Amino acid sequence: MATIKDVAKTANVSISTVSRVLNNSGYTSQETKDRVYQAVEKLKYQKNMVAAAMINKHTATLGLIIPDIKNIFYGDLTRSVEDTAHKYGYNVILCNTDNDLNKEREYVEFLIQKGVDGIIFSTPEVEDRNIKELVKAKPELPVIVLGSEVSGVKVDEVLVNNFQGAYMATEHLIELGHENIGYISGQPQSYSTSERQQGYESALRDFGIEPKPHYVMKDEFKVESGYQQGKEMLAREDRPTAIFAGNDAIGVGVYQAARELELRIPEDVSVVGFDDSQYAEIVYPTLTTVRTPIVQMGEKAVQLAVQLSEDERNFKETITFEPTLTERNSTRALKENVFRKVN
């Protein structure tokens, strides 16, 4: 394989001249440029992109760290990030942590070694120590937090209004006449879990319904978690007539639990999810859910990362998207609505 030294020898110029021509920096006569280009063509030389990146301190590469590649939500998000990055001329290195902070730390170190121009963290924990350490150690590196907040650090954030989305989901169930409404969500340390629980409980109280602690269960944002927690909740004598699932994957798990317990959706239990991922349309009956603008959030995260990388913007932004409720077939009216807002 030809090297830059071979090109310089064939063109009868110095290595630094070849570098100036290939990187389009500094002045070089047209005659010299032509000799270099001819040598490149003759030797089939391919510029070392890593070396060029070391010189320019720009690799046109972003890191995307996600917790669970099997979750359809993150598949949709990854597609949005990659598509948008491609439009800007950037590549994306995808890292899946399995919600393991040690694995996440290894990926962060790997991405730094690769010289990425920015890192997008999707739905990290509120107390994510890796992000805190990264911001402290590499303050010049663009860091975008997508779908969450991390306490104690100032970074660019792209969020969805989790509180409002959960409030709408719960309000929808209350307006259908449901009073006993369960909430099954993900990790207790998750920003989304906390914000959605606050929205759920606020809606209940606004309609004069006191939240029941045993109707709240938390584990992981996975189908298996929805199944296990849903099975336990629906097997109780005082089982809820409706369940608000913290995301669509949990909702799918609740479907499985209900089917195993020979409960019908929505006749015996109504279910509302969160995200409006592909899960919502492929289950039967189709899932009523809160729509998160996943594509737009991914686009905005990339735009912020590119802007920070290229323009060296010195202030931080928090962009919050508003969710909407998508009504399908997994909820039904239990009785004539007898609840009215008391606040």
C-alpha positions in Angstrom: 0.0 0.0 0.0 1.4 3.4 -1.0 2.3 5.9 1.7 2.5 9.6 1.7 6.3 9.2 1.5 5.9 7.3 -1.8 3.7 10.0 -3.2 6.3 12.7 -2.3 9.1 10.7 -3.9 7.2 10.1 -7.1 6.1 13.8 -7.4 9.6 14.9 -6.4 8.3 17.1 -3.6 8.5 17.1 0.2 6.1 15.2 2.4 4.9 18.5 3.8 4.0 19.7 0.3 1.9 16.6 -0.3 0.2 17.2 3.0 -0.6 20.8 2.0 -2.0 19.7 -1.3 -4.2 16.9 0.0 -5.5 19.0 2.9 -5.9 22.1 0.7 -4.0 24.2 3.2 -1.4 26.9 2.4 -0.1 28.0 -1.0 1.1 25.5 -3.6 1.6 26.2 -7.3 -0.8 24.6 -9.7 2.1 22.8 -11.4 3.1 21.2 -8.1 -0.5 20.3 -7.3 -0.8 18.6 -10.6 2.4 16.5 -10.0 1.0 15.5 -6.6 -2.4 14.5 -8.0 -0.8 12.5 -10.8 1.4 10.7 -8.2 -1.7 9.9 -6.1 -3.5 8.5 -9.1 -0.5 6.5 -10.3 0.1 4.9 -6.9 -3.6 4.6 -6.0 -2.8 6.4 -2.7 -5.6 6.7 -0.1 -5.2 9.4 2.4 -5.0 8.2 6.0 -8.2 9.7 7.5 -6.9 9.1 11.0 -3.8 11.1 10.4 -5.8 13.8 8.7 -8.1 13.9 11.7 -5.1 14.3 14.1 -4.0 17.3 12.1 -7.4 18.9 11.7 -8.8 17.8 15.1 -12.0 16.9 13.3 -13.2 13.4 12.4 -16.7 14.1 11.3 -17.8 11.4 13.6 -20.3 11.3 16.5 -20.8 8.8 19.2 -24.3 7.6 20.1 -24.7 5.8 23.4 -27.9 4.0 24.0 -29.0 1.6 26.8 -30.9 -1.1 24.9 -30.6 -1.8 21.2 -33.4 -4.4 21.4 -36.0 -1.8 22.3 -37.7 -0.5 19.2 -37.7 3.0 20.5 -33.9 3.1 20.3 -33.9 1.5 16.9 -36.1 4.4 15.7 -33.9 6.9 17.5 -30.7 5.5 16.0 -32.1 5.7 12.5 -33.0 9.3 13.0 -29.5 10.2 14.4 -27.7 8.3 11.6 -29.9 9.8 8.8 -29.4 13.4 10.1 -25.7 12.9 10.7 -25.3 11.7 7.2 -26.9 14.9 5.9 -24.3 16.9 7.7 -21.5 14.6 6.4 -20.9 12.9 9.7 -20.6 9.2 10.6 -22.0 7.7 13.8 -20.4 5.1 16.1 -23.2 3.2 18.0 -22.6 2.0 21.5 -25.1 -0.2 23.4 -24.6 -0.3 27.2 -27.3 -2.7 28.4 -27.8 -0.1 31.2 -24.4 -1.0 32.6 -22.4 2.1 33.8 -19.1 0.2 33.6 -19.7 -0.7 30.0 -20.8 2.9 29.3 -17.5 4.1 30.8 -15.5 1.8 28.5 -17.4 3.1 25.5 -16.8 6.7 26.5 -13.0 6.0 26.7 -13.2 4.2 23.3 -15.0 7.2 21.7 -12.5 9.6 23.1 -9.6 7.5 21.7 -11.3 7.6 18.3 -11.4 11.4 18.4 -15.1 11.8 17.9 -16.4 15.3 17.5 -19.2 14.8 20.0 -21.1 12.2 22.1 -24.9 11.9 22.3 -26.1 10.1 25.4 -29.7 8.7 25.2 -31.7 8.5 28.4 -28.9 8.2 30.9 -29.4 7.9 34.6 -30.0 11.2 36.5 -26.8 10.5 38.5 -24.7 9.2 35.6 -21.1 9.5 36.9 -19.6 8.9 33.5 -21.1 12.0 32.0 -20.1 14.0 35.1 -16.5 12.8 34.8 -16.5 13.4 31.0 -17.7 17.0 31.2 -15.1 17.7 33.9 -12.2 16.0 32.1 -13.1 17.1 28.5 -15.1 20.4 28.8 -14.4 21.2 25.1 -16.1 18.0 23.9 -19.7 18.5 22.8 -22.0 16.4 25.0 -25.7 16.1 24.2 -28.1 14.4 26.6 -31.2 13.1 24.9 -34.4 12.2 26.8 -33.1 12.8 30.3 -31.4 15.3 32.7 -28.2 14.6 34.5 -27.8 16.4 37.9 -24.9 18.7 38.6 -23.7 19.3 35.0 -24.4 21.8 32.3 -24.8 20.1 29.0 -27.1 20.5 26.0 -30.4 18.6 26.5 -33.1 17.4 24.2 -36.1 16.4 26.2 -39.8 15.4 25.9 -42.3 16.8 28.4 -42.6 13.5 30.4 -44.8 15.0 33.1 -47.3 16.3 30.5 -47.4 13.1 28.6 -48.0 11.0 31.7 -50.7 13.5 32.8 -52.5 13.2 29.5 -52.4 9.4 29.6 -53.8 9.2 33.1 -56.4 11.9 32.4 -57.5 9.9 29.4 -58.1 6.9 31.6 -59.9 8.9 34.3 -62.2 10.5 31.7 -63.1 7.0 30.6 -64.3 6.3 34.1 -61.3 4.5 35.6 -60.3 5.2 39.2 -58.0 2.3 40.0 -55.1 3.0 37.6 -51.8 1.2 37.9 -48.4 2.6 36.8 -45.6 0.2 35.7 -42.4 1.9 34.7 -38.6 1.4 34.3 -35.6 2.0 36.5 -36.3 4.0 39.7 -33.2 6.1 39.0 -34.4 7.0 35.6 -35.4 10.6 34.8 -38.3 9.4 32.7 -39.6 7.1 35.4 -39.7 9.9 38.0 -41.2 12.6 35.7 -43.9 10.3 34.4 -44.8 9.1 37.9 -45.2 12.8 38.9 -47.5 13.4 36.0 -49.5 10.2 36.7 -50.0 11.1 40.4 -50.7 14.8 39.6 -53.6 13.8 37.3 -55.1 11.5 39.8 -55.0 14.2 42.5 -56.4 16.8 40.2 -59.5 14.6 39.8 -59.8 13.9 43.5 -58.3 10.4 43.4 -55.7 9.5 46.0 -52.7 7.6 44.4 -52.3 4.0 45.8 -48.6 3.2 46.4 -49.2 -0.6 45.7 -50.4 0.4 42.2 -46.9 1.7 41.3 -44.2 -0.7 40.2 -40.8 -0.1 38.8 -38.2 -2.3 37.2 -36.9 -1.8 33.6 -38.2 -0.4 30.4 -38.4 -3.9 28.8 -41.1 -6.3 27.6 -40.1 -8.9 30.2 -40.4 -6.3 33.0 -43.9 -5.3 31.8 -44.8 -9.0 31.8 -43.5 -9.8 35.3 -44.8 -6.6 36.9 -48.1 -6.7 35.0 -48.7 -10.3 36.0 -48.2 -9.5 39.7 -50.4 -6.4 39.5 -53.2 -8.0 37.6 -53.3 -11.1 39.8 -54.3 -9.1 42.8 -57.8 -9.2 44.2 -58.0 -5.4 43.9 -56.4 -5.3 40.5 -56.6 -2.0 38.6 -59.0 -1.6 35.8 -56.4 0.3 33.8 -52.6 0.4 33.6 -50.4 3.3 32.4 -47.2 1.7 31.1 -44.0 3.8 31.3 -43.2 2.9 27.7 -44.6 0.8 24.9 -42.3 -2.1 25.6 -43.7 -2.4 29.1 -47.2 -2.1 27.6 -46.5 -5.2 25.4 -45.4 -7.1 28.5 -48.7 -6.1 30.2 -50.5 -7.5 27.2 -48.7 -10.8 27.6 -49.5 -10.9 31.3 -53.2 -10.2 30.7 -53.4 -12.9 28.1 -51.9 -15.5 30.5 -54.3 -14.5 33.2 -57.2 -14.7 30.6 -58.0 -11.0 30.9 -59.1 -9.2 27.8 -57.8 -5.8 26.6 -59.7 -3.5 26.8 -62.7 -5.3 28.1 -61.1 -6.3 31.4 -58.2 -3.9 31.6 -57.3 -0.8 29.6 -53.7 -0.1 28.8 -51.9 3.1 27.7 -48.2 3.2 26.7 -45.6 5.9 26.1 -43.5 6.6 23.0 -45.7 5.6 20.1 -43.0 3.2 18.8 -43.7 0.4 16.3 -44.9 -1.8 19.1 -48.1 0.3 19.4 -49.3 -0.6 15.9 -48.2 -4.3 15.8 -49.9 -5.5 19.0 -53.6 -6.5 19.1 -55.6 -4.5 19.9 -53.5 -1.6 18.8 -52.1 0.4 21.7 -53.3 3.8 22.9 -50.0 5.6 23.7 -48.3 9.0 24.3 -46.4 10.0 21.2 -42.8 11.1 21.6 -41.4 12.9 18.6 -38.5 10.5 18.3 -37.4 11.5 14.8 -37.4 15.2 15.6 -35.5 14.7 18.9 -32.8 12.7 17.2 -32.5 15.4 14.5 -32.2 18.1 17.1 -29.5 16.2 19.0 -27.4 15.9 15.9 -27.9 19.5 15.0 -26.7 20.7 18.4 -23.7 18.3 18.3 -22.6 19.6 14.9 -23.2 23.2 15.8 -21.0 22.8 18.9 -18.3 20.9 17.0 -18.1 23.4 14.2 -19.1 26.8 15.6 -17.7 26.3 19.2 -20.9 27.7 20.7 -20.2 28.6 24.3 -23.7 28.3 25.8 -25.9 25.4 26.6 -29.5 24.8 25.4 -32.4 22.7 26.7 -34.9 21.9 23.9 -38.2 20.4 25.2 -40.6 18.7 22.8 -44.3 18.4 23.6 -46.0 14.9 23.4 -49.4 14.1 22.1 -51.9 11.3 22.9 -52.6 8.8 20.1 -55.8 7.0 20.8 -56.2 3.5 19.5 -58.1 0.4 20.7 -56.5 -0.6 24.0 -58.8 1.6 26.2 -62.5 1.7 26.8 -65.0 3.6 28.9 -65.6 1.8 32.2 -68.6 3.8 33.1 -70.0 7.3 32.5 -67.4 9.7 33.6 -68.2 10.8 37.2 -64.8 12.5 37.9 -64.3 16.2 37.7 -61.1 18.2 38.3 -61.0 19.5 41.8 -58.0 21.8 41.2 
